[in-house]
Amino acid sequence: MRLWTHDRWRFPLPERHRFPIDKYALLRERVIADGTVEAADVLEPPPVPWAWIEAVHDGALVERIRNGELTLRESRGLGLPWSPEPRPAAGQSPSPDVESPAVGAGRHR
């Protein structure tokens, strides 16, 4: 069995934020540790190209996301903070070809 994850990408969250970002890395560790899958079978998908996002979302909204110009209402609706770029979790190195959304939710691939 193969699994896909994006758990190494992080974005800053306020203290006590309800989004359980840490659970993804813990889940990866757990399924490997209990023998559900081999580490080599836990894969990371490539970043989603902006063109794909623009094909299914309003172009003006996508532009505001890219530029960090969401309205307060849009930001609250998203439920996740905007950041200039997602960051790999501690101890992880970024992929050199990452050219995808800079919003936490946008990085939710």
C-alpha positions, 0 to 999 in steps of 0.5 A: 500500500502507498500513502501520500502526505504533505506533513513536512510543510508547515505554516505559522499558526497562532497559539491554540489554533484549532487546526491540528497540523501536528497530527499529520507527522504523528500519523506518518510516524505511527503507520510506519512504526506499527508496520502498516506501511514501509517508510518508502511507501509514504510519498509526497505529491508534487506541488499543485500548479497555480494554473490548476487552482486558477482553473477552478477558483475565481482569478481575483481570489487566487491573485489576492491569495498569491499576494497576501491581500485577502479581505478579513472575511476571506481570511476568516473563511479560509480559517488558516493564516496567510504566510509568504511561503510554506515552510518545511517542518523542522529537520526537513529540507524544502523541495527546490521546485516548489512554486505553488500556493503560499496559503496554508490551505492552498498548500493542503494538497 
